[in-house]
Structures are given as C-alpha cells and as structure tokens.
Amino acid sequence: MPINARVGLEHKLGGWTNAFEVYTVGAKTHVSVQRAEQMTPAYTLFNFRSSYEWQNFRVDFAIENLTNTLYFPALGGFNMAGYMVWTNYNYSRFPVPSPVPGMGRNVIAGLTVKF
C-alpha cells in the first residue's frame, strides 16, 4: 500500500454531529510483475457525514467521494474482463489488464432506534 492519510474534522452542537473527511493516497509505482500488480495514480477523496440524535432516535446521512472522482484503489486488484486472452479464434478486445476503479459518489442514509 502506498503512503496514505485520512484527516477529519468533526463538529458537535446539541443533537447535531457533522464531519468532513479528506482521504489521500499516493501513486503506487513499486509493483511485482510476477504477481501482475497494477500501477495506480494518486488520488484524494472528500467525504461528508452528518447525524442528528433526538431521544431514542438517530438519523444519519453521508456522502462519500463528494466530488465523484475517478480513482483506482491501490489494493483493488485488476479487471479480469480486460485481460488479453488467446482463444482458438482471436484475442480479446482489450490488450492489457486494467485496475478496478473505485466507487463513485455514494449517498448513505440511516435511522437508528434505541429500545
């Protein structure tokens, strides 16, 4: 795993809790050819989380990858559909394996009830 850092800022006021998070990962350039590891570029993701707690209820809301950045996780493996395979007829359409892209923008909502 290349160098990476996660930094967050959280604010609480009454029943509200809000958090903003920055997650950054450096480029993966030191790879093992024998294991078919893929090089991946550096990326930075921004996440936002908010929740409100009232009596026995809590409502959560989050947006991950706020800017909808296209990124390739360093430990995400490679896309087998893109691997060049020889068949009796021809080669596959893609000449080299490609890294698996990470998830795009994610919206999360939740409700918690305490009994």
Contacts in CASP RR format, 6 or more apart in sequence:
PFRMAT RR
TARGET T0000
AUTHOR 0000-0000-0000
METHOD contacts of the structure
MODEL  1
MPINARVGLEHKLGGWTNAFEVYTVGAKTHVSVQRAEQMTPAYTLFNFRS
SYEWQNFRVDFAIENLTNTLYFPALGGFNMAGYMVWTNYNYSRFPVPSPV
PGMGRNVIAGLTVKF
1 28 0 8 1.000
1 74 0 8 1.000
1 75 0 8 1.000
2 25 0 8 1.000
2 26 0 8 1.000
2 27 0 8 1.000
2 28 0 8 1.000
2 29 0 8 1.000
2 30 0 8 1.000
2 42 0 8 1.000
2 74 0 8 1.000
3 25 0 8 1.000
3 26 0 8 1.000
4 23 0 8 1.000
4 24 0 8 1.000
4 25 0 8 1.000
4 26 0 8 1.000
4 74 0 8 1.000
5 23 0 8 1.000
5 24 0 8 1.000
6 21 0 8 1.000
6 22 0 8 1.000
6 23 0 8 1.000
6 24 0 8 1.000
7 21 0 8 1.000
7 22 0 8 1.000
8 19 0 8 1.000
8 20 0 8 1.000
8 21 0 8 1.000
8 22 0 8 1.000
9 19 0 8 1.000
9 20 0 8 1.000
9 21 0 8 1.000
10 17 0 8 1.000
10 18 0 8 1.000
10 19 0 8 1.000
11 17 0 8 1.000
11 18 0 8 1.000
11 19 0 8 1.000
12 18 0 8 1.000
15 52 0 8 1.000
15 53 0 8 1.000
15 54 0 8 1.000
16 50 0 8 1.000
16 51 0 8 1.000
16 52 0 8 1.000
17 49 0 8 1.000
17 50 0 8 1.000
17 51 0 8 1.000
17 52 0 8 1.000
17 53 0 8 1.000
18 48 0 8 1.000
18 49 0 8 1.000
18 50 0 8 1.000
19 47 0 8 1.000
19 48 0 8 1.000
19 49 0 8 1.000
19 50 0 8 1.000
20 46 0 8 1.000
20 47 0 8 1.000
20 48 0 8 1.000
20 49 0 8 1.000
21 46 0 8 1.000
21 47 0 8 1.000
21 48 0 8 1.000
21 49 0 8 1.000
22 44 0 8 1.000
22 45 0 8 1.000
22 46 0 8 1.000
22 47 0 8 1.000
23 44 0 8 1.000
23 45 0 8 1.000
23 46 0 8 1.000
23 47 0 8 1.000
24 42 0 8 1.000
24 43 0 8 1.000
24 44 0 8 1.000
24 45 0 8 1.000
25 42 0 8 1.000
25 43 0 8 1.000
25 44 0 8 1.000
25 71 0 8 1.000
25 73 0 8 1.000
25 74 0 8 1.000
26 42 0 8 1.000
26 43 0 8 1.000
26 74 0 8 1.000
27 39 0 8 1.000
27 40 0 8 1.000
27 41 0 8 1.000
27 42 0 8 1.000
28 37 0 8 1.000
28 38 0 8 1.000
28 39 0 8 1.000
28 40 0 8 1.000
28 74 0 8 1.000
29 39 0 8 1.000
31 37 0 8 1.000
31 38 0 8 1.000
31 39 0 8 1.000
36 78 0 8 1.000
36 97 0 8 1.000
37 77 0 8 1.000
38 72 0 8 1.000
38 77 0 8 1.000
38 78 0 8 1.000
38 97 0 8 1.000
38 98 0 8 1.000
38 99 0 8 1.000
40 72 0 8 1.000
40 73 0 8 1.000
40 74 0 8 1.000
40 99 0 8 1.000
41 71 0 8 1.000
41 72 0 8 1.000
43 69 0 8 1.000
43 71 0 8 1.000
43 72 0 8 1.000
44 69 0 8 1.000
45 64 0 8 1.000
45 65 0 8 1.000
45 66 0 8 1.000
45 67 0 8 1.000
45 69 0 8 1.000
45 71 0 8 1.000
46 65 0 8 1.000
46 66 0 8 1.000
46 67 0 8 1.000
47 62 0 8 1.000
47 63 0 8 1.000
47 64 0 8 1.000
47 65 0 8 1.000
47 66 0 8 1.000
48 62 0 8 1.000
48 63 0 8 1.000
48 66 0 8 1.000
49 60 0 8 1.000
49 61 0 8 1.000
49 62 0 8 1.000
50 60 0 8 1.000
50 61 0 8 1.000
50 62 0 8 1.000
51 58 0 8 1.000
51 59 0 8 1.000
51 60 0 8 1.000
51 61 0 8 1.000
52 58 0 8 1.000
52 59 0 8 1.000
56 113 0 8 1.000
56 114 0 8 1.000
56 115 0 8 1.000
57 111 0 8 1.000
57 112 0 8 1.000
57 113 0 8 1.000
57 114 0 8 1.000
58 111 0 8 1.000
58 112 0 8 1.000
58 114 0 8 1.000
59 109 0 8 1.000
59 110 0 8 1.000
59 111 0 8 1.000
59 112 0 8 1.000
60 108 0 8 1.000
60 109 0 8 1.000
60 110 0 8 1.000
60 111 0 8 1.000
60 112 0 8 1.000
61 108 0 8 1.000
61 109 0 8 1.000
61 110 0 8 1.000
62 106 0 8 1.000
62 107 0 8 1.000
62 108 0 8 1.000
62 109 0 8 1.000
63 105 0 8 1.000
63 106 0 8 1.000
63 107 0 8 1.000
63 108 0 8 1.000
64 103 0 8 1.000
64 105 0 8 1.000
64 106 0 8 1.000
64 108 0 8 1.000
65 71 0 8 1.000
65 103 0 8 1.000
65 104 0 8 1.000
65 105 0 8 1.000
65 106 0 8 1.000
66 105 0 8 1.000
67 105 0 8 1.000
68 104 0 8 1.000
68 105 0 8 1.000
69 104 0 8 1.000
70 101 0 8 1.000
70 102 0 8 1.000
70 104 0 8 1.000
71 101 0 8 1.000
71 102 0 8 1.000
72 99 0 8 1.000
72 100 0 8 1.000
72 101 0 8 1.000
72 102 0 8 1.000
73 99 0 8 1.000
73 100 0 8 1.000
73 102 0 8 1.000
76 99 0 8 1.000
76 100 0 8 1.000
76 102 0 8 1.000
77 99 0 8 1.000
77 100 0 8 1.000
78 97 0 8 1.000
78 98 0 8 1.000
78 99 0 8 1.000
78 100 0 8 1.000
79 97 0 8 1.000
79 98 0 8 1.000
79 99 0 8 1.000
79 100 0 8 1.000
80 97 0 8 1.000
81 94 0 8 1.000
82 92 0 8 1.000
82 93 0 8 1.000
82 94 0 8 1.000
82 96 0 8 1.000
82 97 0 8 1.000
82 98 0 8 1.000
83 92 0 8 1.000
83 94 0 8 1.000
83 96 0 8 1.000
83 97 0 8 1.000
84 91 0 8 1.000
84 92 0 8 1.000
84 94 0 8 1.000
84 95 0 8 1.000
84 96 0 8 1.000
84 97 0 8 1.000
85 91 0 8 1.000
85 92 0 8 1.000
END
